[in-house]
Amino acid sequence: MSDYLYHYPPLFPGKLKRRYKRFLADIELDTGELITAHCPNTGPMKDVCEIDAPVQVSYHDNPKRKLAYTWEMIQLQQPEPTWVGINTALPNKVIKLALEARIFPQLGNYEAVKPEVVYGKDKRSRVDFVLTGESSIYLEVKNTTWKQDGIALFPDTVSDRGQKHLRELMELPPTSRAVMLYFINRHDCDRFTPGDRADPVYGQLLREAISKGVEVLPCRFQIAPAGIRYLGLAQLAF
């Protein structure tokens, strides 16, 4: 029985030739065809955008799409071959499946999983998930692919949105539980720390949030062309 949380559709192998305008990537398929694929990642993709590295793309025949292919993952070679997830639309889908499967014992018992719930004092914000039961758990998901010395870091650039989410989560304890879940989109990181060099304000806010009761779950995932597996928690390294 497969232990994949998520199964990819059929993928096509190739090599990355360039990534540009944030949303575009030129890829040479193994067939020799040169395509332009949608890059579903708006960030700088620090240290994971290696030219000529192996990649996998999915194909979509929806006539409304401007680009038929989507860049799903890239394989980095050092220090060992490692697939890194590129598609930032997937972490929330995978976490929803994981929450429904109750694979995170740290979250305890809950009855229902509600995505995209409006919350906050002004009711203008949305949290990725609310778990309901005897008490409410507000859970925000952040995708991370940046690695330094075996440590996963978030964010890899200044994240005003990420700072805002931390400030909002800090307002919830002790009335409700607040959880920041980091989706480590590669298997070769066993520790996690905030990306202080990229966004020192975020790092300060994360430490403050923890002191005020916000819980941190740095979740490790293994990415492969067949699917995505959950590997357990990384250690906090700060």
N, C-alpha and C positions, 0 to 999 in steps of 0.2 A: 504494500500500500504506500503510495507516495506521501512524503511529508512536506511537500510544497504547499505553502499558503496560497501562492498565486502561480498559475500556469500562463506562460506567454503564448500568444498565437504563433503560428509558424513564422520563423525569423529568417532573414537573409543575411549572409556574412559579407563583409567587405572591409575596406580600409578608409580611415578618415583622411581626407585631403585638405580640407579647411573648414573652419567654423567662422561665420561672419554675420553681421547685423543681428546678433543674438539668437535669432530664430532659424537661421539657415546653416546647413552643413552640406558640403560637397563630399560625396562618398563614392569610391570606386568599388562596385560589387565584384565578387569573385568571378562573375561571368565576364568581367571586363567593361560592363556598362557603367558610365558615370552618371550619377543621379544627384539631385538636390533634395535633401530630406528635411523635414521639420525638426528643429532642435527644441524640445519641450523643456528648456531650462534657461531662465532669463539671467541667471547669475554669471559671475566671471568664470566658473568652473575651474577654479585654481588648481593647477597641477594635474588635471585629469583630461586635458584636451591635447593629447599627443598626436602630432601628424604621423600618418602611416600606421598608427596602431589599429589592431583588429577591432571592428565594431559589428554590431548586429542591428538590423532595422526591421520594422514590421511594415506590411503593405496593407493599404486600405483602398477599396474600390469605390468609396463614396464620391459621386460626381461633384458634390458640393465642396470638397476639399481642394485647396489650391495645390497641395503637395500630397502625393499618394503615399510616400514613405515617411515613417517616423523613426528617428534615431532612438534606440532603446538602451544601449549599453556600449561600453568601450572596455577593452582589455589592456591593462597596464602590465608591463613586463617586470618591473623592479619593485621589491627584491624577488618577487615570484609572480607568475601570471595570475592576475586578479581581475575579475569582471567588476566593473563599477556601474551602477545604475545611473542613467542620464535622464530618464523620463520622470520629471517631478510631479506628474499627475498620478503616479502609481502609489507612492507611500500612503496616502490617505485611504486608497482602495484596499491596500494590503492590511493596514491597521484596522480597518473596519472588519475585515475577515478575521483578523486575529482577536479582536474584541468579541466578536460573535462566537468564536471558538473557545473563549475564556482561557487563553494561553498565558496570560500575565497574572501569576498568583499575587503579585504585589498590589493588585487592584481590589482583591477580595471579591465578595459576592455583589452582584448587581443584576437587575432584572431586565433592563432594556438599554439599547445603544441608540442614541439620537444624534445624527450628524448635523452640523451647521446650525447650531442653536444661538439665537440672539441673546446677548447678556450684557452686563455692565450697567453702570449708573445711568448712562444716557440711552441704553438699549440700541446703540448704533454699531456694536461690535458683534462678531460671530466667533464662537469657539468651535474647533473642529468636531469635538464629540462631547456629549454629556451622557454619563452613565447614571441611570436612575435606579433607586431601590430604597433601602432604609435611609441612605443619605445620597447626596448628589456628588458626582465626581466630574469636574471640568477638565478636559484633556485637550491640549494643543500639540500638534505634530509639526516637527521641523526636520526637513531632509538635510543630511550632511554627507558630503563626499570628500571634503578636504582632509588630508592626512599629513602629519608631520611626526616622524620617529615612532611610528606605530600608534599614534594617538589621533583619534578623530576630533575635529574641531568644528564649531559652529559659532558665528557665521564666518564666511570667507570674504565678506565685504561689509561695509556699514549697513546695518539693517534697521531702519527706522520702524518698519512694521514689526520686526522681532522685538524691539525695545518696547513698543506699545503693548504687545501681547504680554510681556513679562509684567509690566505695570498693572495691567488689568487682572492677571492671575493673582498678584499679590493682595488684591482687595478681597479675595474670596475666603481664605482661612481666617478664623477657625470654623466659620459657619458651614462651609463646604470644603471638600478636598479639591486641590488644584494640582494638576500634573503636567509637566512639560516632558513630552516624549520625543527624543531625538532618534530619527530613523537613520541609522548608520548604513549607508547604501553600498557597502563593500564588506568583505569578510575579514580583512587583514588588519583590523583595528581592535585591540582589546581594552583600550582606555579612551576616555572622553574628557575634553576640557573646552571651555569657551575660547573662541578665536580672539583673544585679547589684542593681538597685533592688528587684526583687521578692524575690530570694533571694540575698543576698550570700554565704551559706555555699556555695551551689551554685557560684557564680562562683569562689570560692577553690579549691574542690575540683576544678573543671574545669581550672584552671591547674596545679594540683598533678599532676593525672592526666596532662596533656600532658608535664610535666617528667619523669614516670616512664615515658613510652613509650606512653601511650594515644593512638591516632590519632583525629582528628576529621574526619568527612566531612559538611559542611553541604550537603545536596543540594536543589537548587531544582526545583520542579515547577510546571507550568502546569495549572490546574484549569479545566475547561470542561464544560458539560452533556453533551458527547459522550464525554469521557474525560479521562485524566490523562497528561501528557507529562513526561519527564525533560528538564531544561534544562541540567544540568551543576552544577558546584560553585560555591557562593558563596565569597567571600574571607573569611578570618577577620579580624575588626576589633578585636582586642584583643591 
